[in-house]
C-alpha cells in the first residue's frame, strides 16, 4: 500500500493528513479555510489520490500557519507513501487551462527539495484567502516531500482561475510522477541507485 497518515501538533495548529496514492480521488477536507479546501480537493480529484486533511489552526490571526502546516504535513505524508520510489515514473508534467488561465507544473521526485514558482496573481485576495499562501503551501510541501516542482502560470486574468489551474496542474503532474512504470519494476529511477 502506497499510503501514509501523518499528524502534526504545534502551539499554532493541529493537522492530520491521510494520503493514499492508489486512491480514486476521494477527499475529506476540513481546514476552516473554504478556498483552501477547494484547492486541496483539486489535488485529490485530478491526482486520483484519496486525501483526508483535518486542520485546526489559529485562524483568528490569519490563515498562514494553517496553510503552511498542511503543506508540511502533506509533504511528509507524500514522502512516506512514496517509500523507496522503486518502479516509479519519477517525472511528471501537466498543462492545465481554466478558461483564460493556463498553468504548467513539472515535478521530479528527486529527493531534493526545490521550488520554482512563477505566478503573478492579478489580485491579492481570493475572497478572504491571501494569494501569497499558495506559494507558502507549495514551498512547505516540496521541502518536506523532498521533491522538485516548477510552477508557472503562463496567463490568466481571474486570480481564482489562476490558482485553480495551478492546483489542477500540480495534481495531474503528481499523478504522472507517482505512477508505476511497468518497464522499470523494482528499479529506482536514478543512475545513483537511490532517490
VENDAVEN-V38908 format. One record per residue. N is the residue number from 1. RES is the residue in three letters. SS is DSSP state (h for helix, s for strand, l for the rest). OMEGA is omega in degrees with one decimal (NA if undefined). BURIAL is + if it has 24 or more other ideal C-beta (glycine too) atoms within 12 Angstrom, else -. Layout:
# VENDAVEN-V38908
n={N N}
res={RES RES}
ss={SS SS}
omega={OMEGA OMEGA}
burial={BURIAL BURIAL}
This chain:
# VENDAVEN-V38908
n={1 2 3 4 5 6 7 8 9 10 11 12 13 14 15 16 17 18 19 20 21 22 23 24 25 26 27 28 29 30 31 32 33 34 35 36 37 38 39 40 41 42 43 44 45 46 47 48 49 50 51 52 53 54 55 56 57 58 59 60 61 62 63 64 65 66 67 68 69 70 71 72 73 74 75 76 77 78 79 80 81 82 83 84 85 86 87 88 89 90 91 92 93 94 95 96 97 98 99 100 101 102 103 104 105 106 107 108 109 110 111 112 113 114 115 116 117 118 119 120 121 122 123 124 125 126 127 128 129 130 131 132 133 134 135 136 137 138 139 140 141 142 143 144 145 146 147 148 149 150 151 152 153 154 155 156 157 158 159 160 161 162 163 164 165 166 167 168 169 170 171 172 173 174 175 176 177 178 179 180 181 182 183 184 185 186 187 188 189 190 191 192 193 194 195}
res={UNK UNK UNK UNK UNK UNK UNK UNK UNK UNK UNK UNK UNK UNK UNK UNK UNK UNK UNK UNK UNK UNK UNK UNK UNK UNK UNK UNK UNK UNK UNK UNK UNK UNK UNK UNK UNK UNK UNK UNK UNK UNK UNK UNK UNK UNK UNK UNK UNK UNK UNK UNK UNK UNK UNK UNK UNK UNK UNK UNK UNK UNK UNK UNK UNK UNK UNK UNK UNK UNK UNK UNK UNK UNK UNK UNK UNK UNK UNK UNK UNK UNK UNK UNK UNK UNK UNK UNK UNK UNK UNK UNK UNK UNK UNK UNK UNK UNK UNK UNK UNK UNK UNK UNK UNK UNK UNK UNK UNK UNK UNK UNK UNK UNK UNK UNK UNK UNK UNK UNK UNK UNK UNK UNK UNK UNK UNK UNK UNK UNK UNK UNK UNK UNK UNK UNK UNK UNK UNK UNK UNK UNK UNK UNK UNK UNK UNK UNK UNK UNK UNK UNK UNK UNK UNK UNK UNK UNK UNK UNK UNK UNK UNK UNK UNK UNK UNK UNK UNK UNK UNK UNK UNK UNK UNK UNK UNK UNK UNK UNK UNK UNK UNK UNK UNK UNK UNK UNK UNK UNK UNK UNK UNK UNK UNK}
ss={l l s s s s s s s l l l s s s s s s s s l l l l l l s s s s l l l h h h h h h h h h h h h h h l l s s s s s s s s l l l l l l h h h h h h h h h h h h h h h h h h h l l l s l s l l s s s s s s s s l l s s s s s s s s l l l l l s s s s s l l l l l l s s l l s s l h h h h h h h h h h h h h h l l s s s s s s s s l l l h h h h h h h h h h h h h h h h h h h l l s l h h h l l l s l l l l l l l}
omega={176.6 -175.5 179.5 171.9 -178.5 172.4 -179.9 179.9 174.4 175.9 -178.3 -174.8 167.6 -174.1 172.2 179.8 168.4 -177.3 175.9 -177.7 178.9 -174.8 -178.4 178.2 178.8 178.2 169.2 -169.3 -179.5 -179.8 -173.9 -178.9 -171.5 -178.1 179.3 175.3 178.6 179.2 177.4 177.4 176.7 178.8 -179.7 -172.2 -174.3 174.3 -176.0 172.7 171.9 -171.8 170.4 175.2 174.3 -176.7 169.7 -177.8 -177.7 -177.0 175.3 173.3 169.4 -174.0 -171.2 -175.9 -178.9 -178.6 -179.4 -177.2 171.6 176.6 177.7 -174.8 176.8 176.2 177.8 178.6 178.9 179.0 -179.8 -178.5 -179.4 177.8 -177.0 175.0 177.7 174.7 -178.9 171.6 177.2 -177.7 175.3 178.3 177.5 165.9 178.7 172.3 167.1 -173.3 -176.1 -177.6 177.5 -179.3 175.0 176.0 177.2 -174.9 169.7 177.1 -163.0 -169.7 179.0 -179.2 176.0 178.6 167.9 -170.5 179.1 177.8 176.4 -179.3 -176.7 172.6 -172.2 -176.4 170.4 -168.0 177.9 -174.5 178.2 -175.3 175.4 -176.9 175.6 178.1 -179.1 178.0 -177.4 177.3 178.2 -179.0 -176.9 178.9 -172.8 172.0 -176.0 176.7 176.1 -178.4 172.4 -178.0 177.2 167.8 -170.8 175.3 178.4 178.6 -177.6 -175.2 176.8 178.2 179.2 -177.6 -177.3 176.1 178.0 -178.4 177.5 178.8 176.2 -179.1 -178.5 177.7 177.8 178.5 178.4 -174.5 -176.7 179.6 175.8 177.6 -175.7 179.0 -177.0 -178.3 178.0 -178.4 173.2 -175.9 180.0 175.3 177.2 -178.4 176.7 177.0 NA}
burial={- + - + - + - + - - - + + + + + + + + + + - + - - - + - + + + + + - + + + - + + + + + + + + + + + + + + + + + + + - - - - - + + + + + + + + + + + + + + + + + + + + - - + - - + + + + + + + + + - + - - + + + + + + + + + + + - + - + - + - + - + - - - - + - - + + + + + + + + + + + + + + + + + + + + + + + + + - - + - - + + + + + + + + + + + + + + + + + + + + + + - - - - - - - - + - - - - - +}
